[in-house]
Amino acid sequence: MGMATYTITINERTTSGKALIAYLQALGVLLRKVTPEKKSSFERSQEDIREGRIEKFASSEEMFQSLGI
């Protein structure tokens, strides 16, 4: 019988999360912590453009008025 790979999310800050990790390690389960890759400022900017989270202004004066400056 082959091995399977499962992905679960555990809150390591809780008592039950810590206990679950300790239990899985005691069983000999191979655990690997995955941290999400951080996006560069350019990638975040591209995502903002794709998702429509930008505002366009005709002039800097219009922008300052929108900001209440």
N, C-alpha and C positions, 0 to 999 in steps of 0.2 A: 504494500500500500504506500502511495506517495505522500509527500507532505503538501499541505495547502498553506497559502498565505492569506491572512486576514488583516484588515486594517480596522482598528478601533480607536476611539478618542477617549482618553482618561484624564480627568482633572487631577493632576499630581498634588495640588494644594490641599485637597480634602483628605481626611483620615481614611475614608473608604477607598479613595483612589490609590493612596500609598499602600494600603493593605492588599488591594488587588494586584498591584505591581509586585509586591513581595511574594504573594501567593503564586503568581505565574512564574516568577523566577525560581521558587522552591520546586515547582513542577518540572523545571528544566525547559520552559518555553523560551525560545529565542526572542528577545525584545530588542527593538531598534527604535530609538527616538528620532522622529523626522521633524526638522524645523523648516518652516516655509521659507522659500527664497525671498530675499528683500528685493523689491523693484527699485531700479534707479529712478532719479527724478525725471529723466527723459521718458521712461516707460510709464510712470505715473501721469505725466503730462499727456502722452498719447492716449492713455485710457480715459482721462478727463475729456479729451476732445471727442473720442468715440462715444462716450456715454452722455455727451451734451452738458457737461458740468462747467461750461464756460460762458462768459458774457462778452459781448462785443459792443464797443463804443465807437462813436464817430470821431470823438476827440478826447484828449486828456481832460479837458474841462468837464465833459459829460461824465467821464469816469469818476472824477472827484465829487461831482454833484451826487452821483449814485452812492458814493461812500459816505456822504454827509460831511465832506471836508471843505 
